[in-house]
Amino acid sequence: MAIDRTPVLKRCRSLGLAPAFMGIAKESKRQAKRQNKKKSEYGMQLTEKQKAKFIYGVLEKQFRGYYDKAKKMEGITGANLLILLERRIDNIVFRLGMANTRRQARQIVRHGHITVNGKRVDIPSALMSAGDVIAVAEASRSKEYFKGMDETLATKAVPAWLVLDAANLSGKVDRYPSREEIDVPVVEQAIVELYSK
């Protein structure tokens, strides 16, 4: 399995992203190199695609698959692409506050600590539908990481399209998000233009 092992702060600096979008509280002390060259249109489109891939932790082949799926859906392709990425189970675990970063959420899912509608799921790219209930598995609740999580979840704010039940360490996908509710700093139209060349 291919893994992106690029240091997060270094990648954030090169893409012009704030580390907060990755769930990381610390800032890089290094200064970004000054770029006097003006980016071409292709360069800007490529940067937007790299931003989206990096934020959601998706590699090229899988990202292209999401784009092809978004193109076949009704509506605006760019918005559909971001909605598909938001519906991934690892992203939902992150949005519910069960993990500090998407990488950590991916690991929690991968290790089988999460159930969807009562069934254990260990595939981070599984797409959730409206009405799906995501919860911490009963067997995992005794683990050190999940002890006391209900108190920390109670203080977290979740997006409007998710419903959090902190006491039961679970959440529900109430509906699909709209583009306005997705707070990632990506110009999705540039990604569509890049792929449609």
C-alpha positions, 0 to 999 in steps of 0.5 A: 500500500502506498503511503504519503510520508511527507512531513506535514508542516513542510507540505503545508508550507509548500502548498500555502495551507495553514496546519490547522486544516490538517488538525495540527495546532503547531506552526512551522517556524521556517519562512517560506521561500520567496517565489518571484515567478508567477505561477502558470494557470496549469501550476495553479490548477495542479496546486489546488489538486495537490491541496485536496489530495493532501488534506484528505490523504488520498493518492492520485489513482483513488483521487482520479476515481473520485473525480470520475464518479463526481463527473457522472453524478448530477450537479456541479462536478467540483462540488460533487468531488468535495462532497464525495471526499467528505463522505469518507469514513476517516473524514467523518471520524475526524469531523466528529472529533474522535481523532485529532487529524485525518491520519489518526482517524484513518488509523483508528478505522484501519485498526477496527475501532469503528462500526457503521450501523453496528458492523465493524468497518476497517476500510478508511475510504468507505463512503457513508450514506445519509442515515448511517450511524458511526460509533466506537466499537464496544470492544474498543471502548475499554482502550486507553485512547477512548476512555474519557472521550465522551467528555471531550466530545461534548465540548466539540462542535461538529458540522451541521450535516453530522449529529454527535452523540457524545455519551454513546461515542457515536455520530450520525450522518444526517444528510450530505453536506453542501459545498458551503458547509465544506470549509477546506481552502480548495478551488474545486473548479481548478481541479475540474479544469485540470482533469478536463484538459 
